[in-house]
Amino acid sequence: MIGLQRLELEGKRFVVIEESEYERLCREAGEKPERDDLPEFPAPDKNGNFPAIEYTRISIARDLIRARRGVELSQQRLAELAGVRQETISRLESGKHTAAVGTIERLEKAIVAERQRRQKRKAK
């Protein structure tokens, strides 16, 4: 039997499990476990405030990486589907560059289309 560690954060109860158990549950659910190699959020200043632009860039980078990996696309393949350069995706995923709204929209559209394509293929 697994010994559970429980904790409470902001009024919600959570259970801590071993990473290997988490990975097993993800596999059973047909999901891929999230990797820890995402860009780190910037540290807060002495007053607890985060630098807004840096934080936003990292947030977009992390979301883009998760979404791209979620549909199992390489940066190169996503670039082809979205009509952008692979270098653009690499720069965005580093969290050090700001994306134009149009670029984000094209990337999102390509990821959504790929997700739908995969769902249709699974349904067959």
N, C-alpha and C positions, 0 to 999 in steps of 0.2 A: 504494500500500500504506500502511496505517495504521502509524505508529510507535507502539509500545506502551510505556508506562511501567509497570513492575511495582514493587510494594512488598510488604513482608511485615509483618503485624501479628499479634501473638500466635500466631505459627507458621503463619499462613494467608497464602497468596499472593493478591494482588489485581492486577487490571489497570486502569489509568486510561485512560478513553477520552474523546473530545470529547463535549460535551453534545449536539451535533447528532446524533452517531452513536448515543448512548444513546436519544435521542428516536425516531430511525428504528427502532432495534431494538424499542423499546416498541410502536410502531405496528405493526410486522410481527407481533409477538406478540399483538396485540389488546389491549394494556394502555395505560393512560394514564400518562405520566411523572409522578412526584411533583413537586409544586410546592414552592418554597422559602418559601412564605408561612405556614408553621406557627409556632405560638408557640415562642419560644426557651426552652430549659431555663435554670433559674437558675444563676448562677455558684457554684462552690464557695467556701467560706470559706478562710481562710489555712492551715487544716489539711487542705484537700482534701475536706472534707465538704460534701454538698449538703443544703439544707433539705428535709427529707423531705416535708412536706405540700405545699410549692410544687412540688417535683419530681413528686410523684404527680399533682397537679392538671394539670400541663403534659403529663405522659405520657398521662393519660386524654383530655385535649383533643386531642392529636395523633392518638391512635388513633381517636377519634370522627370527626375531620375526614377522615382517610384512608378510614375505612370508609364514611362518608356519601358522599364523592366517588367512591369505588369503585363504588357502585351508582347514581351520578349523581342523587342526591337533593338538593334544596335543603333548607335548614333548615326552611322552612315545610312542605314535603311530608313530611319525616321527622317533624316535630311532629304532623302530622295522622295519620300511620300509627301513631305510638307513643302518641298520646293525651296529649301534653304541649304546653306552650306553646312557640312559636318562641323567645321570649325566654329560656326555660330552656336551650335548645340553644345559643343565642348566648353565654349566660353560661358554660356549660360549655366551649365551644370557645375562650373567651378564656383559660382556665386560671386564672382568678381566683376561681372558686367551686367548692365541693365538691358533688358530686352524691349524692343518696340512692341506696342500692343498688337500690331498686325502679325508680327513674328509669333508671338504667344498664341494668337488665334489660329494661325496655320498649323502650329505644332499640336494644339489641342484637337483641331479638326482631324488631323492625320491619326492621332492616337485613338480618338473615338471611332473613326472609320475602321481601324485595325481591330479594335475590341469587338465591334459589331460583326466584322468578317469572321473572326474567330468563334464568336457565339453561334453564328449561322452554321459554321462548319461542324461544331460540336453537336448541334441539334440534328444533323443529318444521320 
